[in-house]
């Protein structure tokens, strides 16, 4: 990783400070002051890295805010864009007799609801996944750094995949609490024609029907779907990108063009998305079933769909949807990071650990 990407620097601050003149650098008193203060203790100390004007400092509050903003664009826009696919998938899961395949599902929707029917539920989708994206990406970057600091540089590098898994799981627990109410309304709007037109009328109608706690009825299945999905999404992406830079691309990452780096992000995200779809699909079927049927339980879903149906119903469409979705999400997220002057994700160790300097007399 480039020196500017690190949180700490080995360079004394007076060497890069724009406020220090050349005369001051040559002033014996200023040099002796720094030398005496440095040699007063043999303990390791940390020197803050330079913060350039207009630049976002790595792992600062502004950095995590930028990551959250990138997550909003990444998840909110992509999930809204694939609303037609999601609509067909949900109906195939709920009513497989009527929606027998992807092509026939689109045909049924077009015949019964017209073109507008393909985008039913897009508002709760946009709002829900924007909240989820902000928490998912923002907290992932936070927890990845937090767990890396706890582990220390040596163990952070050795067990980086465990850090990716732990960081993404921690972030998703928080993100799903924000997503769950919107997801409940979305599924009801999409699978029960006539229930509501969208979020504005669907939300109060849902609360009136099942009460406020009903909005979180699907939280545990949602965790069951999203936590494995997100752990696979982040851990596999980080490792795939690292392998691409190590084995497939002869040029070091910091010398690659931003266009190439964003291409790697999309490719790594797409492959990771295929793994995500397979891992999280049974729970996705449960979420759709529970949010569609009032008073339904997990046992009812298993009895109705069967174990085979739980793992396979709607899976091919979800692989296409999630693969494309995840690839686009990583592409948008890293494009936003590049736009605000941050490096793309992956291709280096889990975290830039603080550098320590041992001062000798």
VENHU-V137025 format. One line per field, one symbol per residue. ss: DSSP state (2 for helix, 1 for strand, 0 for the rest). burial: I if it has 9 or more other C-alpha atoms within 8 Angstrom, else O. A space follows every 50 residues. Layout:
ss = ???
burial = ???
This chain:
ss = 00222001000022220000022222022222222222000000100100 00000000002222222222222222222220222222222222000000 02222222222220222220022222222222222222222222222222 22222222022222222222222222222222222222222000000022 22222222220222220022222222222222222222222222222200 00222002222222222222222222222222222222222200000222 22222222222200222222222222222222222222200000000000 00000010000
burial = OOOOIIIIIOOOIOOOOOOOOOOOIOOOOIIOOOOOOOIOOIOOOIIOII OOOOOIIIIOOIIIIIIIIIIIIIIIIIIIOIIIIIIIIIIIIIOIOOII OIOIIIOIIIOOIIOOIIIIIIIIIIIIIIIIIIIIIIIIIIIIIOIIIO IIIOIIIOOIOOIIIIIIIIIIIIIIIIIIIIIIIIIIIIIOOOOIIIIO IIIOIIIOOIIOOIIIIIIOIIIIIIIIIIIIIIIIIIIIIIIIIOOOOO OOOOOIOOOOIIIIIIIIIIIIIIIIIIIIIIIIIIIIIIIIOOOIOOOO IIOOIIOOOIIIIIIOIIIIIIIIIIIIIIIIIIIIIIOOOIOIOIIOII IIIOOOOOIOO
